[in-house]
Structures are given as structure tokens and as C-alpha cells.
Amino acid sequence: MGRGNRASTIDGDASNLVRLPVNTANPATVTQALKNSHAKDQPYLDCGTNALVVVNPGRALALMHDESAKRYAREYKDVDGTEASPLPPHVFSLASKAYLHLRRLGQDQAIIMSGVAGSGKTESHRALVRQLCLLAAHSKKDAKMHAQVQQAQHVLEAFGNVRSANNPNASCYGLFEELQFNERGRVVGAKFLTFGFEKTRMLAAGPQERSFHAFYYLLAGATSEERQRWQL
């Protein structure tokens, strides 16, 4: 998913890690670039032409709002995939590039998310799917399918996510998600396959941790009679 010749700086900081000077590129300079970007509320840095490095901001940022998503969607419609982008690196841009290659080159796309616990994979995945649905929206008829795809993520999170010491919505499973598009670029279906489920989370939780969200949803929605019957 080529990103073209994106401007190499964001407010003076490198926005693409591979453009750091070769003679100074080392773990310390990469770490400093990530810290500088994070300090400016810019959690994304390109790493070459088809990879994005994300530093979890740990809080909501304006660049994740709907207006930001629409701005990156407009950019997709105005470029051909080879020219420079005026916008900084973003998971929305990654989604746009994947959709561009899918539509204009007819090639299936794969995006792999990897990171340690608490690195922001769940939120990045949610933003990625939301942006793909925005790009694939051609009429109001698409809204129902897009809502179902995005709401399915909440169901998966209810049964597979927990509160950990460092993350209020930590995923405890691996997920393969396939969005299915027709020849017009509309979402017509989705497939979800889970694996690597951490069953031990059902039996015990460490300090400042909780079990799976679904159990607490059950408690919150139970009537007093149900709680008494279940001895809760």
C-alpha cells in the first residue's frame, strides 16, 4: 500500500521513521522520534511505505473524530496513490490506501496489527473498520450493513475483553476479521474468527483487574430478583 512521497516532517519531527538520517538511526533516535510525536498528540508515524507505528495516546484525541475521518476520506477520493499527501500519518490514511488498492487495482488487501498488551490495537482496529465503512458508503442503504459490522466488534469485546491494570479494554484473544466487498466497493459481509482465547481470565483476576466485560454487563442489567436467585 504505497503512500507516495509524503512530506518528511510534522512540525519539525520526522513523520517517516525510515527517513531518519542513516548515520544517527538507532534505538535511541527512534525512541526520541516517537516521544516527540507523542508529545504533539500525533500518535502515528510511517515506517516505510506500508507500515504504521502507533503509540497509544491513552486518551481521546481530536484527530480521531468524525471530521478527521471525513478529511482523510476526501483525500482518498482526490489522489491516485502515487502523489504526496498533505495529511500526516494516520490509521485513517492506512485504511484509505488499502481501499484504494482494493478498488483501483482489484487486489485483496491484508492489514496486520501487532503489539504488546495496552498498545492500542483494539482502538486502532475499531478506527480502521470505521474508516473502511465510511469509504465504502455509497448510499443510505449501506448504513445497516456498516452498523452491523461495527456493532459486531462490541459483541466480541464484551466476551473477549477485560480491564487490566493498564488498560480498561484489553483484548484477551486474537482476531481474524474479513470484510467482504462487491465489485462496486460496497461492504456486503464480514467474517470473524477468534483464536488464542485467554480462558484463565474467567477464573481469576489480578490486582486492579477484572474478568470479561460480559459478566459485569449481566450484573448491571439484572433485576433484584435475578440477583437473589443467582446469589449475587
VOSELO-321202 format. One record per residue: x, y, z of N, C-alpha, C in turn; chain; residue in one letter. Coordinates in pm, whole numbers, always signed. Layout:
{mitor {X, Y, Z}, {X, Y, Z}, {X, Y, Z}, "A", "A"} ...
REM end
This chain:
{mitor {+84, -118, +0}, {+0, +0, +0}, {+88, +124, +0}, "A", "M"} {mitor {+136, +163, -115}, {+227, +275, -125}, {+163, +404, -81}, "A", "G"} {mitor {+241, +487, -12}, {+189, +612, +40}, {+243, +731, -37}, "A", "R"} {mitor {+328, +708, -137}, {+380, +819, -214}, {+488, +893, -138}, "A", "G"} {mitor {+520, +1012, -180}, {+627, +1090, -120}, {+571, +1188, -18}, "A", "N"} {mitor {+525, +1134, +93}, {+467, +1219, +197}, {+573, +1314, +251}, "A", "R"} {mitor {+531, +1433, +286}, {+625, +1528, +346}, {+694, +1463, +465}, "A", "A"} {mitor {+824, +1487, +479}, {+904, +1411, +574}, {+898, +1464, +717}, "A", "S"} {mitor {+828, +1572, +742}, {+825, +1625, +877}, {+684, +1658, +920}, "A", "T"} {mitor {+664, +1651, +1053}, {+543, +1702, +1116}, {+589, +1800, +1221}, "A", "I"} {mitor {+572, +1929, +1197}, {+618, +2032, +1290}, {+764, +2011, +1328}, "A", "D"} {mitor {+845, +1976, +1229}, {+987, +1963, +1255}, {+1032, +1824, +1292}, "A", "G"} {mitor {+941, +1731, +1316}, {+979, +1596, +1355}, {+958, +1502, +1237}, "A", "D"} {mitor {+1042, +1399, +1229}, {+1029, +1303, +1120}, {+896, +1231, +1131}, "A", "A"} {mitor {+821, +1226, +1021}, {+693, +1155, +1020}, {+707, +1016, +961}, "A", "S"} {mitor {+824, +985, +904}, {+851, +853, +849}, {+984, +806, +907}, "A", "N"} {mitor {+980, +701, +985}, {+1099, +658, +1058}, {+1213, +618, +967}, "A", "L"} {mitor {+1184, +570, +846}, {+1293, +528, +757}, {+1367, +648, +700}, "A", "V"} {mitor {+1314, +769, +721}, {+1382, +888, +672}, {+1473, +952, +776}, "A", "R"} {mitor {+1486, +887, +890}, {+1584, +936, +986}, {+1724, +923, +926}, "A", "L"} {mitor {+1814, +1016, +950}, {+1950, +1007, +895}, {+2014, +873, +928}, "A", "P"} {mitor {+2071, +809, +826}, {+2128, +676, +844}, {+2236, +676, +950}, "A", "V"} {mitor {+2315, +780, +954}, {+2428, +782, +1048}, {+2385, +806, +1192}, "A", "N"} {mitor {+2257, +841, +1214}, {+2209, +862, +1351}, {+2094, +769, +1387}, "A", "T"} {mitor {+2052, +683, +1295}, {+1939, +594, +1321}, {+1981, +482, +1416}, "A", "A"} {mitor {+1923, +481, +1534}, {+1949, +378, +1633}, {+1831, +375, +1728}, "A", "N"} {mitor {+1823, +279, +1820}, {+1708, +272, +1910}, {+1681, +403, +1984}, "A", "P"} {mitor {+1785, +474, +2021}, {+1765, +599, +2096}, {+1698, +707, +2011}, "A", "A"} {mitor {+1741, +722, +1885}, {+1683, +826, +1800}, {+1541, +789, +1758}, "A", "T"} {mitor {+1516, +660, +1737}, {+1380, +616, +1704}, {+1288, +643, +1823}, "A", "V"} {mitor {+1334, +609, +1942}, {+1255, +634, +2063}, {+1227, +782, +2080}, "A", "T"} {mitor {+1327, +866, +2053}, {+1308, +1010, +2065}, {+1207, +1062, +1964}, "A", "Q"} {mitor {+1211, +1007, +1842}, {+1113, +1047, +1740}, {+972, +1011, +1784}, "A", "A"} {mitor {+957, +894, +1845}, {+826, +852, +1895}, {+780, +942, +2009}, "A", "L"} {mitor {+871, +977, +2098}, {+838, +1065, +2210}, {+799, +1204, +2161}, "A", "K"} {mitor {+872, +1257, +2064}, {+841, +1390, +2011}, {+703, +1391, +1946}, "A", "N"} {mitor {+674, +1287, +1869}, {+544, +1278, +1803}, {+433, +1265, +1905}, "A", "S"} {mitor {+453, +1180, +2006}, {+352, +1159, +2110}, {+326, +1288, +2187}, "A", "H"} {mitor {+430, +1365, +2213}, {+415, +1490, +2287}, {+331, +1592, +2212}, "A", "A"} {mitor {+325, +1580, +2080}, {+246, +1670, +1997}, {+108, +1614, +1966}, "A", "K"} {mitor {+66, +1511, +2044}, {-63, +1446, +2022}, {-74, +1389, +1882}, "A", "D"} {mitor {+36, +1344, +1827}, {+38, +1277, +1697}, {+91, +1135, +1721}, "A", "Q"} {mitor {+0, +1040, +1743}, {+44, +906, +1782}, {+90, +818, +1667}, "A", "P"} {mitor {+88, +871, +1544}, {+119, +788, +1427}, {+248, +833, +1358}, "A", "Y"} {mitor {+327, +735, +1319}, {+445, +759, +1236}, {+451, +653, +1128}, "A", "L"} {mitor {+479, +695, +1006}, {+501, +598, +899}, {+633, +526, +923}, "A", "D"} {mitor {+639, +403, +876}, {+764, +327, +876}, {+777, +264, +738}, "A", "C"} {mitor {+830, +339, +645}, {+833, +294, +506}, {+703, +327, +437}, "A", "G"} {mitor {+670, +248, +336}, {+553, +277, +254}, {+429, +197, +291}, "A", "T"} {mitor {+443, +94, +373}, {+326, +11, +400}, {+313, -29, +546}, "A", "N"} {mitor {+374, +47, +636}, {+364, +16, +779}, {+341, +145, +857}, "A", "A"} {mitor {+267, +131, +966}, {+234, +245, +1051}, {+269, +208, +1195}, "A", "L"} {mitor {+345, +294, +1261}, {+379, +275, +1402}, {+284, +361, +1485}, "A", "V"} {mitor {+221, +299, +1585}, {+122, +369, +1667}, {+169, +368, +1812}, "A", "V"} {mitor {+172, +485, +1873}, {+199, +497, +2016}, {+67, +531, +2083}, "A", "V"} {mitor {+16, +440, +2164}, {-115, +457, +2225}, {-119, +585, +2308}, "A", "N"} {mitor {-204, +683, +2272}, {-210, +807, +2350}, {-279, +789, +2485}, "A", "P"} {mitor {-357, +682, +2499}, {-423, +656, +2626}, {-540, +748, +2656}, "A", "G"} {mitor {-583, +825, +2558}, {-696, +916, +2576}, {-750, +954, +2439}, "A", "R"} {mitor {-871, +1011, +2440}, {-933, +1050, +2314}, {-864, +1174, +2258}, "A", "A"} {mitor {-840, +1174, +2127}, {-778, +1287, +2059}, {-871, +1339, +1950}, "A", "L"} {mitor {-860, +1468, +1921}, {-946, +1529, +1819}, {-925, +1466, +1682}, "A", "A"} {mitor {-804, +1417, +1656}, {-776, +1360, +1525}, {-847, +1227, +1501}, "A", "L"} {mitor {-919, +1176, +1603}, {-997, +1053, +1586}, {-1145, +1083, +1563}, "A", "M"} {mitor {-1183, +1209, +1563}, {-1323, +1246, +1549}, {-1372, +1227, +1405}, "A", "H"} {mitor {-1504, +1237, +1388}, {-1565, +1214, +1256}, {-1512, +1311, +1151}, "A", "D"} {mitor {-1489, +1436, +1189}, {-1442, +1534, +1090}, {-1305, +1495, +1037}, "A", "E"} {mitor {-1221, +1443, +1124}, {-1090, +1397, +1080}, {-1104, +1279, +985}, "A", "S"} {mitor {-1195, +1187, +1018}, {-1219, +1072, +930}, {-1266, +1117, +792}, "A", "A"} {mitor {-1354, +1216, +789}, {-1405, +1266, +661}, {-1295, +1335, +581}, "A", "K"} {mitor {-1204, +1402, +649}, {-1094, +1469, +580}, {-1004, +1368, +509}, "A", "R"} {mitor {-975, +1257, +576}, {-893, +1153, +512}, {-970, +1082, +402}, "A", "Y"} {mitor {-1102, +1071, +418}, {-1183, +1010, +313}, {-1184, +1098, +188}, "A", "A"} {mitor {-1190, +1230, +208}, {-1185, +1322, +93}, {-1050, +1312, +23}, "A", "R"} {mitor {-944, +1293, +101}, {-812, +1280, +42}, {-806, +1157, -49}, "A", "E"} {mitor {-865, +1047, -5}, {-866, +925, -85}, {-928, +950, -222}, "A", "Y"} {mitor {-1035, +1026, -224}, {-1107, +1050, -349}, {-1032, +1143, -443}, "A", "K"} {mitor {-931, +1214, -390}, {-860, +1314, -471}, {-722, +1269, -517}, "A", "D"} {mitor {-677, +1152, -476}, {-541, +1109, -511}, {-547, +979, -589}, "A", "V"} {mitor {-434, +947, -652}, {-425, +823, -730}, {-330, +722, -667}, "A", "D"} {mitor {-282, +753, -544}, {-195, +659, -474}, {-48, +681, -498}, "A", "G"} {mitor {-10, +776, -585}, {+131, +799, -614}, {+178, +938, -573}, "A", "T"} {mitor {+87, +1032, -559}, {+127, +1168, -527}, {+138, +1189, -376}, "A", "E"} {mitor {+204, +1297, -339}, {+226, +1327, -198}, {+94, +1360, -129}, "A", "A"} {mitor {+88, +1326, -1}, {-30, +1357, +78}, {-1, +1475, +169}, "A", "S"} {mitor {-92, +1570, +179}, {-71, +1684, +269}, {-104, +1651, +413}, "A", "P"} {mitor {-163, +1534, +437}, {-206, +1497, +571}, {-101, +1411, +641}, "A", "L"} {mitor {-91, +1423, +773}, {+7, +1344, +848}, {-34, +1197, +855}, "A", "P"} {mitor {+57, +1110, +894}, {+25, +967, +906}, {-93, +944, +999}, "A", "P"} {mitor {-173, +845, +966}, {-294, +817, +1045}, {-344, +679, +1009}, "A", "H"} {mitor {-413, +614, +1102}, {-475, +486, +1070}, {-584, +505, +965}, "A", "V"} {mitor {-646, +625, +961}, {-744, +653, +856}, {-678, +652, +718}, "A", "F"} {mitor {-557, +705, +710}, {-485, +705, +584}, {-448, +564, +541}, "A", "S"} {mitor {-411, +480, +637}, {-381, +340, +607}, {-504, +271, +549}, "A", "L"} {mitor {-621, +298, +607}, {-745, +242, +556}, {-772, +292, +414}, "A", "A"} {mitor {-747, +420, +390}, {-770, +477, +257}, {-681, +412, +152}, "A", "S"} {mitor {-555, +390, +186}, {-463, +328, +92}, {-505, +185, +61}, "A", "K"} {mitor {-547, +112, +162}, {-592, -25, +140}, {-715, -27, +50}, "A", "A"} {mitor {-809, +63, +76}, {-931, +68, -5}, {-899, +111, -147}, "A", "Y"} {mitor {-804, +204, -164}, {-765, +249, -297}, {-710, +132, -379}, "A", "L"} {mitor {-622, +53, -320}, {-566, -61, -392}, {-672, -166, -422}, "A", "H"} {mitor {-764, -183, -328}, {-873, -278, -350}, {-959, -237, -469}, "A", "L"} {mitor {-994, -110, -475}, {-1087, -62, -577}, {-1019, -39, -711}, "A", "R"} {mitor {-903, +25, -710}, {-843, +68, -837}, {-749, -35, -898}, "A", "R"} {mitor {-700, -126, -816}, {-612, -230, -868}, {-675, -369, -861}, "A", "L"} {mitor {-789, -379, -792}, {-857, -508, -782}, {-780, -611, -703}, "A", "G"} {mitor {-702, -566, -605}, {-619, -656, -526}, {-674, -669, -384}, "A", "Q"} {mitor {-683, -794, -335}, {-719, -815, -195}, {-613, -751, -106}, "A", "D"} {mitor {-655, -699, +8}, {-564, -631, +100}, {-563, -701, +235}, "A", "Q"} {mitor {-450, -698, +302}, {-437, -754, +437}, {-366, -653, +525}, "A", "A"} {mitor {-421, -630, +642}, {-360, -540, +740}, {-340, -619, +869}, "A", "I"} {mitor {-218, -625, +917}, {-185, -699, +1038}, {-156, -601, +1150}, "A", "I"} {mitor {-221, -621, +1264}, {-196, -538, +1381}, {-123, -621, +1485}, "A", "M"} {mitor {-13, -569, +1532}, {+69, -642, +1629}, {+121, -545, +1734}, "A", "S"} {mitor {+126, -590, +1859}, {+177, -505, +1965}, {+158, -569, +2101}, "A", "G"} {mitor {+226, -517, +2200}, {+215, -568, +2335}, {+80, -528, +2393}, "A", "V"} {mitor {+45, -586, +2507}, {-79, -552, +2574}, {-82, -403, +2606}, "A", "A"} {mitor {-195, -339, +2576}, {-210, -198, +2604}, {-154, -105, +2499}, "A", "G"} {mitor {-114, -160, +2385}, {-53, -76, +2281}, {-155, -6, +2192}, "A", "S"} {mitor {-284, -36, +2211}, {-387, +34, +2135}, {-440, -39, +2014}, "A", "G"} {mitor {-418, -171, +2008}, {-463, -248, +1892}, {-614, -245, +1877}, "A", "K"} {mitor {-686, -257, +1988}, {-833, -259, +1981}, {-887, -129, +1925}, "A", "T"} {mitor {-839, -16, +1974}, {-887, +113, +1926}, {-845, +138, +1781}, "A", "E"} {mitor {-724, +97, +1746}, {-679, +114, +1608}, {-763, +29, +1514}, "A", "S"} {mitor {-796, -92, +1557}, {-880, -180, +1475}, {-1018, -120, +1457}, "A", "H"} {mitor {-1073, -67, +1564}, {-1206, -6, +1557}, {-1206, +113, +1461}, "A", "R"} {mitor {-1103, +196, +1469}, {-1093, +313, +1381}, {-1073, +271, +1236}, "A", "A"} {mitor {-996, +167, +1215}, {-970, +118, +1080}, {-1098, +70, +1013}, "A", "L"} {mitor {-1176, -11, +1085}, {-1301, -63, +1030}, {-1400, +51, +1006}, "A", "V"} {mitor {-1405, +144, +1099}, {-1496, +259, +1083}, {-1462, +338, +957}, "A", "R"} {mitor {-1333, +357, +931}, {-1293, +433, +814}, {-1322, +357, +685}, "A", "Q"} {mitor {-1300, +227, +685}, {-1331, +147, +566}, {-1480, +152, +535}, "A", "L"} {mitor {-1563, +149, +639}, {-1707, +158, +616}, {-1745, +296, +562}, "A", "C"} {mitor {-1677, +400, +610}, {-1703, +535, +559}, {-1667, +545, +411}, "A", "L"} {mitor {-1554, +488, +374}, {-1510, +492, +234}, {-1603, +411, +144}, "A", "L"} {mitor {-1660, +304, +199}, {-1744, +215, +119}, {-1890, +259, +115}, "A", "A"} {mitor {-1923, +367, +185}, {-2062, +413, +190}, {-2097, +487, +61}, "A", "A"} {mitor {-2192, +432, -13}, {-2235, +495, -138}, {-2380, +545, -130}, "A", "H"} {mitor {-2455, +492, -36}, {-2595, +534, -20}, {-2640, +500, +121}, "A", "S"} {mitor {-2759, +546, +157}, {-2814, +518, +289}, {-2839, +369, +309}, "A", "K"} {mitor {-2852, +295, +200}, {-2876, +151, +210}, {-2758, +78, +273}, "A", "K"} {mitor {-2639, +138, +263}, {-2520, +74, +318}, {-2511, +89, +469}, "A", "D"} {mitor {-2589, +181, +525}, {-2575, +213, +667}, {-2603, +93, +757}, "A", "A"} {mitor {-2703, +12, +723}, {-2738, -102, +808}, {-2624, -202, +815}, "A", "K"} {mitor {-2566, -237, +700}, {-2455, -332, +698}, {-2336, -278, +775}, "A", "M"} {mitor {-2305, -151, +756}, {-2191, -91, +825}, {-2213, -90, +976}, "A", "H"} {mitor {-2336, -62, +1017}, {-2366, -63, +1161}, {-2351, -203, +1218}, "A", "A"} {mitor {-2395, -304, +1145}, {-2382, -441, +1192}, {-2236, -483, +1206}, "A", "Q"} {mitor {-2154, -444, +1109}, {-2012, -478, +1113}, {-1945, -414, +1234}, "A", "V"} {mitor {-1975, -286, +1257}, {-1911, -216, +1368}, {-1966, -259, +1503}, "A", "Q"} {mitor {-2096, -291, +1509}, {-2154, -337, +1635}, {-2106, -477, +1671}, "A", "Q"} {mitor {-2070, -556, +1571}, {-2016, -689, +1599}, {-1889, -679, +1682}, "A", "A"} {mitor {-1813, -573, +1663}, {-1691, -554, +1742}, {-1724, -538, +1890}, "A", "Q"} {mitor {-1834, -471, +1921}, {-1874, -453, +2060}, {-1913, -587, +2123}, "A", "H"} {mitor {-1977, -674, +2044}, {-2013, -807, +2094}, {-1887, -887, +2125}, "A", "V"} {mitor {-1792, -885, +2032}, {-1667, -957, +2053}, {-1593, -903, +2176}, "A", "L"} {mitor {-1591, -772, +2191}, {-1523, -713, +2305}, {-1592, -749, +2436}, "A", "E"} {mitor {-1724, -761, +2435}, {-1796, -795, +2558}, {-1752, -930, +2612}, "A", "A"} {mitor {-1731, -1026, +2523}, {-1696, -1161, +2565}, {-1546, -1189, +2563}, "A", "F"} {mitor {-1467, -1098, +2507}, {-1324, -1125, +2494}, {-1232, -1020, +2552}, "A", "G"} {mitor {-1289, -911, +2606}, {-1205, -804, +2661}, {-1224, -791, +2811}, "A", "N"} {mitor {-1119, -747, +2879}, {-1121, -730, +3024}, {-1059, -596, +3061}, "A", "V"} {mitor {-1074, -561, +3187}, {-998, -448, +3241}, {-869, -503, +3300}, "A", "R"} {mitor {-758, -451, +3252}, {-628, -489, +3308}, {-575, -372, +3391}, "A", "S"} {mitor {-460, -390, +3451}, {-403, -285, +3535}, {-371, -159, +3456}, "A", "A"} {mitor {-342, -175, +3326}, {-301, -62, +3244}, {-396, -28, +3131}, "A", "N"} {mitor {-504, -105, +3117}, {-592, -87, +3002}, {-735, -123, +3041}, "A", "N"} {mitor {-829, -30, +3030}, {-967, -60, +3067}, {-1041, -148, +2967}, "A", "P"} {mitor {-979, -173, +2851}, {-1047, -253, +2748}, {-945, -342, +2676}, "A", "N"} {mitor {-877, -426, +2753}, {-772, -511, +2698}, {-832, -635, +2633}, "A", "A"} {mitor {-792, -663, +2510}, {-840, -783, +2441}, {-759, -904, +2487}, "A", "S"} {mitor {-827, -1016, +2504}, {-764, -1140, +2551}, {-781, -1251, +2450}, "A", "C"} {mitor {-774, -1217, +2324}, {-789, -1315, +2217}, {-730, -1256, +2089}, "A", "Y"} {mitor {-700, -1343, +1995}, {-660, -1299, +1863}, {-782, -1296, +1772}, "A", "G"} {mitor {-779, -1212, +1672}, {-895, -1197, +1583}, {-851, -1188, +1438}, "A", "L"} {mitor {-915, -1270, +1356}, {-905, -1256, +1210}, {-1038, -1204, +1162}, "A", "F"} {mitor {-1038, -1087, +1101}, {-1162, -1028, +1051}, {-1151, -1007, +901}, "A", "E"} {mitor {-1251, -1051, +830}, {-1253, -1037, +684}, {-1373, -953, +644}, "A", "E"} {mitor {-1348, -837, +585}, {-1455, -757, +528}, {-1469, -795, +382}, "A", "L"} {mitor {-1591, -820, +341}, {-1618, -867, +205}, {-1684, -755, +126}, "A", "Q"} {mitor {-1624, -723, +10}, {-1671, -614, -75}, {-1719, -670, -208}, "A", "F"} {mitor {-1819, -604, -267}, {-1861, -643, -401}, {-1780, -565, -504}, "A", "N"} {mitor {-1813, -583, -632}, {-1734, -520, -738}, {-1747, -368, -738}, "A", "E"} {mitor {-1846, -315, -669}, {-1864, -170, -661}, {-1800, -110, -535}, "A", "R"} {mitor {-1732, -193, -459}, {-1664, -144, -341}, {-1752, -130, -219}, "A", "G"} {mitor {-1868, -192, -220}, {-1957, -186, -105}, {-1936, -307, -14}, "A", "R"} {mitor {-1949, -285, +116}, {-1937, -395, +211}, {-2064, -480, +204}, "A", "V"} {mitor {-2048, -609, +175}, {-2163, -698, +163}, {-2161, -808, +269}, "A", "V"} {mitor {-2055, -816, +347}, {-2049, -918, +450}, {-1920, -907, +531}, "A", "G"} {mitor {-1914, -984, +637}, {-1794, -986, +721}, {-1783, -1122, +787}, "A", "A"} {mitor {-1661, -1163, +813}, {-1635, -1291, +880}, {-1539, -1266, +995}, "A", "K"} {mitor {-1570, -1325, +1111}, {-1487, -1308, +1230}, {-1444, -1445, +1281}, "A", "F"} {mitor {-1315, -1464, +1299}, {-1261, -1587, +1355}, {-1173, -1549, +1473}, "A", "L"} {mitor {-1203, -1603, +1591}, {-1124, -1574, +1710}, {-1035, -1692, +1743}, "A", "T"} {mitor {-924, -1664, +1810}, {-831, -1770, +1849}, {-746, -1719, +1966}, "A", "F"} {mitor {-677, -1811, +2033}, {-589, -1773, +2142}, {-661, -1712, +2261}, "A", "G"} {mitor {-782, -1758, +2289}, {-862, -1701, +2398}, {-799, -1733, +2534}, "A", "F"} {mitor {-781, -1632, +2618}, {-721, -1650, +2750}, {-827, -1694, +2850}, "A", "E"} {mitor {-850, -1825, +2858}, {-955, -1878, +2945}, {-928, -1854, +3093}, "A", "K"} {mitor {-801, -1841, +3129}, {-768, -1822, +3271}, {-829, -1694, +3327}, "A", "T"} {mitor {-862, -1600, +3240}, {-923, -1475, +3285}, {-1061, -1497, +3345}, "A", "R"} {mitor {-1123, -1610, +3315}, {-1255, -1640, +3368}, {-1248, -1682, +3514}, "A", "M"} {mitor {-1132, -1729, +3558}, {-1120, -1787, +3691}, {-1060, -1692, +3793}, "A", "L"} {mitor {-974, -1605, +3748}, {-906, -1518, +3844}, {-865, -1388, +3776}, "A", "A"} {mitor {-856, -1284, +3858}, {-811, -1153, +3809}, {-711, -1096, +3909}, "A", "A"} {mitor {-608, -1034, +3858}, {-506, -977, +3944}, {-549, -845, +4004}, "A", "G"} {mitor {-462, -782, +4081}, {-493, -651, +4140}, {-528, -549, +4032}, "A", "P"} {mitor {-632, -472, +4057}, {-679, -367, +3965}, {-724, -424, +3831}, "A", "Q"} {mitor {-760, -552, +3829}, {-808, -614, +3706}, {-949, -668, +3726}, "A", "E"} {mitor {-1017, -695, +3615}, {-1149, -755, +3619}, {-1156, -865, +3516}, "A", "R"} {mitor {-1260, -946, +3527}, {-1282, -1051, +3429}, {-1348, -991, +3306}, "A", "S"} {mitor {-1408, -1073, +3223}, {-1463, -1027, +3095}, {-1583, -934, +3116}, "A", "F"} {mitor {-1593, -836, +3029}, {-1697, -733, +3041}, {-1837, -792, +3051}, "A", "H"} {mitor {-1861, -903, +2982}, {-1996, -959, +2975}, {-2052, -990, +3114}, "A", "A"} {mitor {-1968, -1034, +3206}, {-2016, -1065, +3341}, {-2066, -940, +3412}, "A", "F"} {mitor {-2001, -828, +3390}, {-2041, -704, +3455}, {-2163, -643, +3387}, "A", "Y"} {mitor {-2175, -665, +3256}, {-2297, -625, +3187}, {-2416, -700, +3244}, "A", "Y"} {mitor {-2394, -830, +3271}, {-2501, -912, +3327}, {-2543, -861, +3464}, "A", "L"} {mitor {-2446, -825, +3545}, {-2476, -771, +3677}, {-2551, -639, +3668}, "A", "L"} {mitor {-2505, -552, +3578}, {-2566, -420, +3565}, {-2711, -428, +3518}, "A", "A"} {mitor {-2743, -530, +3438}, {-2878, -540, +3383}, {-2970, -633, +3460}, "A", "G"} {mitor {-2918, -700, +3562}, {-3000, -796, +3636}, {-3096, -725, +3731}, "A", "A"} {mitor {-3214, -782, +3745}, {-3310, -730, +3842}, {-3272, -781, +3981}, "A", "T"} {mitor {-3333, -723, +4084}, {-3304, -767, +4222}, {-3343, -912, +4241}, "A", "S"} {mitor {-3453, -956, +4176}, {-3495, -1096, +4187}, {-3392, -1189, +4123}, "A", "E"} {mitor {-3340, -1147, +4008}, {-3240, -1229, +3941}, {-3111, -1237, +4023}, "A", "E"} {mitor {-3072, -1128, +4083}, {-2951, -1130, +4165}, {-2968, -1222, +4285}, "A", "R"} {mitor {-3087, -1219, +4343}, {-3113, -1306, +4458}, {-3112, -1452, +4415}, "A", "Q"} {mitor {-3172, -1482, +4301}, {-3176, -1620, +4252}, {-3037, -1671, +4218}, "A", "R"} {mitor {-2954, -1583, +4165}, {-2818, -1622, +4126}, {-2719, -1610, +4242}, "A", "W"} {mitor {-2771, -1564, +4358}, {-2688, -1548, +4477}, {-2571, -1451, +4452}, "A", "Q"} {mitor {-2606, -1339, +4392}, {-2505, -1237, +4363}, {-2518, -1120, +4461}, "A", "L"} 
REM end
